[in-house]
């Protein structure tokens, strides 16, 4: 069980970073084309929210007793 919590701690940090990148791209109004898909600021807003929630849930699991 402890090993899963350590993995969740790492994934929590990765998802938090992902959320911050999306938030930065959203706030700067950046539009990207990734593998032919157009990512608008609205997509980055949704990504920031979803990744933030995932990070929060992973953190709750990882650091709760």
C-alpha positions, 0 to 999 in steps of 0.5 A: 500500500505504501508503494502506491501512495509514493506513486500517487505523490509523484503523479500528484506533482506531475498533474499539478505541473500540467495544471499550471502549464495549462493555466499559463497557456490559458492566461496568455491566450496561447493557441497551439496545434498539437498533432493536428489538433487545435488547442485554444485558450478554452481547451487550456482552461478546461485542462487546467481545471481537470488536471487541478482536480486530478492533482487534488484527488491524488494528493488527498489519497497520497497524504491521508492516513 
